[in-house]
Amino acid sequence: MMARWLMVGLLVAMPCVSSAQNAPRPDADPRIEQIVASISEARLNELLTKLVSFGTRNTLSDQTSPTMGIGAARNWILEEMRRSSEKLRVNFDTHTILPQGRITREVDLRNVMAILPGRSPRRIYISGHYDSVNIGGQNVSNSSAPGAATGGDRQTRPEFNPNVEANGANDDGSGTVLTMELARAFAESGIQFDATLVFITWAGEEQGLVGSNVHAEDLKKANVPIEAVFNNDIVGNSVGGNGIRDAESIKVYAVGPEDSPARSLARFIRKTAAVYVPSHRVRLMAREDRFGRGSDQSSFSQNGFPAIVFREANENFERQHGANDRIDGVDFGYLAQNARVNAAGVASLALAPPAPKVTNDRGANMLSRDPSGYDATMRWNASPGAVAYRVYWRDTWTNDWEHSQTIGNVTQFTLKNVNIDDFVFGVSAIGSDGQESMVSAYVSPVRQGTTIKRQQ
């Protein structure tokens, strides 16, 4: 297999070689094409129709009714995930949350989690929040500055009723059913993935990312290897409040700095979408989330895990956080396309080896000017399952990679007469089936200031 990788450039230059087994491998993997094609628009519609029937899914709503409130909703999500495939390990991730902020009384909070075991313990998360809220309609500052535009946080007022209608069809029923459909599609694909996949729907997002926050904290304490988080929040509406329709693109927000693991994940998603869902444009957004707002990916970012969030191209704020967020505002063809973009990225990443580690045990970059003092020598730790690597570099003022070169199964490579001051460098791992990991970038460290002693 190694010889195959090393011969690709030669074969392209020699068209007289006709042997199919020596031909360059296509970019599209039939296994991933199968998963992408299996995403069902009809099932997304069916799932969301049932989800909104519970009236509200407010975290503080009724937990005992079999037909209304968050208790009924989470029980249905749990059983539906179990029914979708016996290969999924489905359970509640349960936490007792004490009164604080918008959690005005002690509450039993349950995230719903379905795990598809892989060959390795490294995890990829796919998520959306299933809780909903009705605070009277438009409130675009709800997530970050409670009550800034309304004279107080409505959810903390004594008269606030968590059991009023809050269908939450798009916010975030869309991300919830996307997660559920991907769980089914991946579990039923028959593919053995290297990474373990976790499909999870969060509670408590509308009260300050509570469910994802406690879960991510537990992961950090247990030192669980989280490679990527694909969060989906408001991904089903194609007509914005300004009347403009965009059903051909999706936004991906990724926190910086420029070469953060989250930005690497975002670039990876755009690359895989171009192969498997070419009609759908991925718009990379160089910030953690929409201006002044947030979602559950932030819980992971704050705990040191690579996380991004998908957002629809053009939002209608009048259909958020109120009774207007109904199922008639969801475009299921658009939602299915966004699910396919997720599927392409998740499958590609889960089949590839883990990204190489480019820092040493002390956290220092393994990038040097060796051997001449004017070269760029990259070193990295071997990635399990890799049969080759690809090195990348670009101008320091450019956001995406400009140059790359596929090399052998080595852990060091030198670009002669390439000054490490002038470029950003990175390396990815390639598996025996051609799947490529995210790019691990050599991030230039921020110089620490020096405290100068002086007479006061």
C-alpha positions in Angstrom: 0.0 0.0 0.0 2.9 2.3 0.7 4.2 1.9 -2.8 0.8 2.8 -4.1 0.9 6.2 -2.4 4.4 7.0 -3.6 3.6 6.1 -7.2 0.5 8.3 -7.6 2.4 11.2 -9.2 4.3 8.8 -11.5 1.1 7.1 -12.7 -0.6 10.4 -13.5 2.4 11.3 -15.7 2.3 7.9 -17.5 -1.3 7.5 -19.0 -0.1 4.4 -20.9 -0.4 2.4 -17.6 -3.8 0.9 -17.9 -4.0 -1.4 -14.9 -7.0 -0.5 -12.8 -5.3 -1.5 -9.6 -2.5 1.0 -10.2 -4.9 3.9 -11.0 -5.1 6.9 -8.6 -7.8 6.4 -6.0 -10.9 8.6 -6.5 -11.4 11.4 -3.9 -14.9 10.1 -3.1 -15.1 7.0 -0.9 -18.2 4.8 -1.9 -18.7 4.0 1.8 -19.2 7.7 2.6 -21.3 8.3 -0.5 -23.6 5.5 0.8 -24.0 7.2 4.2 -24.6 10.6 2.6 -27.2 9.1 0.2 -29.0 7.4 3.1 -30.1 10.6 4.8 -33.9 10.7 4.6 -35.7 14.0 4.2 -39.0 12.1 4.9 -37.6 10.7 8.2 -36.4 14.1 9.3 -39.9 15.4 8.8 -41.4 12.4 10.6 -39.1 12.9 13.6 -39.6 16.6 13.9 -43.4 16.3 13.6 -43.3 14.0 16.6 -40.8 16.1 18.5 -43.0 19.3 18.3 -46.1 17.4 19.5 -44.8 17.5 23.1 -45.8 21.2 23.2 -42.8 22.4 25.0 -39.4 20.9 25.9 -38.4 23.6 28.3 -35.8 22.2 30.8 -38.1 23.2 33.7 -41.3 21.9 32.1 -43.3 18.9 33.2 -41.2 15.7 33.6 -44.0 13.3 34.5 -46.6 13.6 31.8 -46.4 10.9 29.1 -47.5 13.2 26.4 -46.3 16.8 27.2 -43.2 18.5 28.4 -39.5 17.7 28.5 -40.0 14.4 30.3 -42.1 12.9 27.5 -39.8 14.4 24.9 -36.6 12.9 26.3 -38.2 9.5 26.8 -39.3 9.5 23.2 -35.8 10.5 21.9 -34.3 7.7 24.0 -36.6 5.0 22.7 -36.5 6.3 19.1 -32.7 6.1 19.1 -32.9 2.6 20.5 -35.4 1.6 17.8 -33.3 3.0 15.0 -30.5 0.5 15.5 -29.5 -2.2 18.0 -25.8 -1.2 17.4 -26.3 2.0 19.3 -25.7 2.1 23.0 -28.4 4.6 24.1 -28.7 6.0 27.6 -29.5 9.2 29.6 -26.6 11.3 30.7 -28.2 12.5 34.0 -27.3 15.4 36.2 -29.0 17.0 39.2 -28.7 20.8 38.7 -29.1 23.1 41.7 -30.9 26.5 41.4 -28.7 29.0 39.6 -29.3 31.7 37.0 -32.2 30.6 34.8 -32.4 27.3 36.6 -34.8 28.6 39.2 -35.3 25.3 41.1 -33.4 22.0 41.4 -33.9 20.0 38.3 -33.2 16.5 36.9 -31.4 17.3 33.7 -30.9 14.5 31.1 -28.9 14.6 27.9 -29.8 11.7 25.6 -26.7 9.9 24.3 -26.2 7.2 21.7 -22.8 5.7 21.2 -21.6 3.8 18.2 -18.4 2.1 19.3 -15.3 2.3 17.0 -12.0 0.6 16.9 -10.4 3.3 19.0 -11.5 5.3 22.1 -11.1 8.7 20.3 -14.5 10.3 20.1 -16.3 12.4 17.6 -19.5 14.2 18.8 -22.5 15.1 16.8 -25.1 17.1 18.7 -28.0 19.5 18.9 -30.1 20.7 21.9 -33.6 19.3 22.3 -34.8 21.8 24.9 -36.9 24.7 23.8 -38.1 28.0 25.3 -40.8 30.6 24.9 -39.8 34.0 26.1 -42.2 35.9 23.9 -40.5 35.9 20.5 -37.5 37.8 19.2 -34.6 38.2 21.7 -31.4 37.9 19.8 -29.3 38.7 23.0 -30.8 35.7 24.9 -27.6 33.6 25.0 -25.0 36.1 26.1 -26.6 39.1 27.7 -29.8 38.0 29.5 -32.4 40.8 29.3 -30.0 43.4 27.8 -32.7 44.4 25.3 -35.7 43.7 27.4 -35.1 45.1 30.8 -34.5 41.8 32.6 -34.2 38.1 32.0 -37.7 36.8 31.5 -36.7 33.3 32.4 -35.8 34.3 36.0 -39.0 36.1 36.7 -41.4 34.5 39.2 -44.3 34.6 36.8 -42.4 32.9 34.0 -44.2 29.7 33.0 -42.0 26.9 31.6 -45.0 24.9 30.4 -46.3 27.4 27.8 -46.2 26.3 24.2 -42.6 26.3 22.9 -42.5 24.0 19.8 -38.8 24.9 19.1 -39.2 23.4 15.6 -36.1 25.0 14.3 -34.4 26.1 17.6 -33.3 23.4 18.0 -35.6 20.7 16.8 -33.8 20.9 13.5 -30.4 20.1 15.1 -32.0 17.4 17.3 -33.6 15.4 14.5 -30.5 15.9 12.4 -28.5 14.2 15.1 -31.0 11.4 15.5 -31.1 10.7 11.7 -27.3 10.6 11.5 -27.2 8.2 14.4 -29.5 5.8 12.4 -27.6 6.3 9.2 -24.2 5.6 10.7 -25.3 2.7 12.8 -27.0 1.0 9.9 -24.2 1.6 7.4 -22.4 -1.6 8.3 -19.1 0.3 8.4 -16.6 -0.2 11.1 -15.2 3.2 12.0 -11.9 3.8 13.7 -13.3 6.6 15.9 -16.1 6.1 18.4 -19.1 8.2 17.4 -21.3 9.9 20.0 -24.7 11.3 19.0 -26.1 13.4 21.8 -29.0 15.8 22.3 -28.5 18.4 25.0 -30.9 19.7 27.6 -30.5 23.1 29.4 -29.0 25.0 26.4 -31.6 27.8 26.7 -30.6 28.2 30.4 -26.9 28.8 29.6 -25.5 25.6 28.0 -26.1 23.7 31.2 -26.3 20.1 29.8 -23.3 20.4 27.6 -21.3 22.2 30.2 -21.5 19.5 32.8 -20.9 16.8 30.2 -17.8 18.5 28.8 -16.4 19.1 32.3 -16.8 15.4 33.1 -15.0 14.5 29.8 -12.1 16.7 30.7 -11.8 15.3 34.2 -11.8 11.8 32.8 -9.3 12.7 30.1 -11.5 11.4 27.3 -9.9 11.9 23.9 -12.3 14.1 22.0 -11.2 14.7 18.4 -14.1 16.9 17.2 -17.5 18.2 18.0 -20.1 18.8 15.3 -22.8 20.9 17.0 -26.0 21.9 15.1 -28.2 24.7 16.3 -30.9 26.3 14.1 -30.1 24.5 10.8 -33.5 24.0 9.2 -34.9 27.3 7.9 -34.0 28.6 4.4 -35.9 31.9 4.4 -34.6 34.7 6.6 -36.6 37.3 8.5 -35.5 39.7 5.7 -37.3 37.6 3.1 -34.1 36.4 1.5 -34.0 32.7 0.7 -30.7 30.7 0.9 -31.1 26.9 0.7 -27.7 26.4 -0.9 -25.3 27.2 1.9 -24.6 26.6 5.6 -22.4 28.5 8.0 -19.7 26.9 10.1 -18.5 28.9 13.1 -15.0 28.1 14.6 -13.3 29.8 17.4 -9.7 31.1 16.8 -6.8 31.7 16.9 -6.1 31.3 13.2 -4.7 27.7 13.4 -6.8 26.4 16.3 -8.1 22.8 16.1 -11.6 24.2 15.7 -10.5 26.1 12.5 -8.8 23.0 11.3 -12.0 21.1 11.8 -14.0 23.8 9.9 -11.6 23.6 6.9 -11.9 19.8 7.0 -15.7 20.1 6.8 -15.6 22.4 3.8 -13.1 20.1 2.0 -15.3 17.0 2.5 -18.5 18.8 1.6 -17.0 19.8 -1.7 -16.5 16.2 -2.5 -19.7 14.6 -1.3 -22.3 17.5 -1.3 -20.9 19.8 -4.0 -24.1 21.7 -4.5 -24.0 22.9 -0.9 -21.6 25.7 0.0 -19.9 25.7 3.4 -19.3 29.3 4.6 -16.5 29.4 7.2 -17.0 32.0 9.9 -13.9 33.1 11.8 -15.6 33.5 15.2 -16.9 31.3 17.9 -20.5 32.0 17.0 -22.9 34.7 15.9 -22.2 38.1 17.3 -22.9 38.1 21.0 -24.6 34.6 21.0 -23.5 31.1 21.7 -24.4 27.4 21.8 -23.2 24.1 23.1 -19.9 23.9 21.1 -18.7 26.6 23.5 -18.8 24.2 26.4 -16.3 22.0 24.6 -14.1 24.9 23.4 -13.8 26.1 27.0 -12.7 22.7 28.1 -10.0 22.4 25.4 -11.8 20.3 22.8 -12.1 21.1 19.0 -15.7 22.2 18.4 -17.7 24.0 15.7 -21.3 24.9 15.2 -23.4 24.8 12.1 -25.9 27.6 11.6 -28.4 28.2 8.8 -27.4 30.7 6.2 -30.0 33.4 6.9 -32.0 33.3 10.2 -35.5 34.5 11.0 -35.2 35.9 14.6 -39.0 36.2 14.9 -39.2 32.4 14.8 -36.9 31.9 17.7 -37.6 31.7 21.5 -41.4 32.0 21.0 -44.6 30.4 19.8 -43.8 31.2 16.2 -41.0 28.6 16.0 -43.3 26.1 14.3 -42.7 23.2 11.9 -44.1 25.2 9.0 -40.9 27.3 9.2 -38.6 24.3 8.5 -37.4 23.5 5.0 -36.8 19.8 5.1 -34.9 19.7 1.8 -32.5 22.3 3.2 -32.2 20.4 6.6 -31.4 17.2 4.7 -28.6 18.9 2.8 -27.1 20.2 6.1 -27.4 16.7 7.5 -25.4 15.4 4.5 -22.7 17.9 5.0 -22.4 16.7 8.6 -22.4 13.1 7.5 -19.6 13.7 5.0 -17.3 15.3 7.5 -18.0 12.9 10.3 -17.6 9.8 8.2 -14.4 11.1 6.6 -12.9 12.0 10.0 -14.0 8.7 11.7 -12.5 6.6 8.9 -9.2 8.5 8.9 -6.3 8.0 11.3 -6.1 10.6 14.2 -4.4 13.8 13.3 -0.6 13.7 14.1 0.6 15.4 17.3 3.1 18.2 16.4 4.1 19.2 19.9 6.4 17.4 22.3 5.6 16.4 25.9 6.3 19.9 27.1 3.9 21.4 24.5 6.6 22.9 22.3 6.3 22.9 18.5 8.4 20.3 16.8 9.3 22.7 14.0 12.9 23.9 13.4 15.3 25.6 11.0 17.4 22.4 10.7 19.8 21.5 9.2 21.1 24.6 7.5 19.4 27.2 9.7 17.3 28.3 6.6 15.2 25.2 6.1 11.8 24.2 7.5 12.0 20.8 9.2 8.7 19.4 10.6 8.6 16.6 13.1 5.6 14.8 14.5 4.5 11.8 16.4 3.4 8.8 14.4 -0.4 8.5 14.0 -1.9 5.0 14.6 -3.0 3.5 11.3 -1.2 6.0 9.1 0.6 4.7 6.0 1.6 8.2 4.7 1.5 11.9 5.7 0.8 15.1 3.8 2.6 18.3 4.8 1.0 21.7 4.2 2.2 25.3 4.2 0.8 28.7 3.4 1.6 32.4 3.6 1.2 33.7 7.2 -1.5 36.2 6.1 -3.6 33.5 4.4 -6.5 31.6 6.1 -6.3 28.4 4.1 -3.6 26.1 3.0 -2.0 27.0 -0.3 0.6 24.2 -0.8 0.8 20.5 0.1 2.9 17.5 -0.6 2.2 13.8 0.1 5.2 12.0 1.6 5.9 8.5 2.9 5.4 6.9 6.3 7.9 9.0 8.1 7.8 11.4 11.0 10.1 14.1 9.7 10.2 16.2 6.6 12.4 19.1 5.4 11.4 21.8 3.0 14.8 23.2 1.8 15.3 26.9 1.8 11.8 27.6 3.2 12.0 30.0 6.0 9.8 29.1 9.0 9.2 32.8 9.7 7.4 33.3 6.3 4.9 30.4 6.4 2.5 28.5 8.5 3.0 24.7 8.4 0.9 21.6 9.2 0.8 17.9 8.7 -2.1 15.3 8.3 -2.1 11.5 8.4 -3.4 9.3 5.6 -4.8 5.8 6.2 -4.5 2.7 4.1 -7.9 3.4 2.5 -6.9 6.9 1.5 -8.8 8.8 4.2 -7.0 11.8 5.5 -7.1 13.3 9.0 -7.5 16.9 9.9 -4.3 19.0 9.6 -2.3 19.7 12.7 -0.8 23.1 12.5 2.4 24.3 14.1 1.1 27.3 16.0 3.5 30.1 16.7 3.5 30.7 20.5 2.6 34.0 22.0 5.6 35.6 23.6 5.1 36.1 27.3 5.8 39.5 28.8 8.6 40.2 31.3 8.0 41.9 34.6 10.5 44.7 34.9 11.7 45.5 38.4 11.7 49.2 39.0 11.7 51.7 41.9 8.3 52.9 42.9 
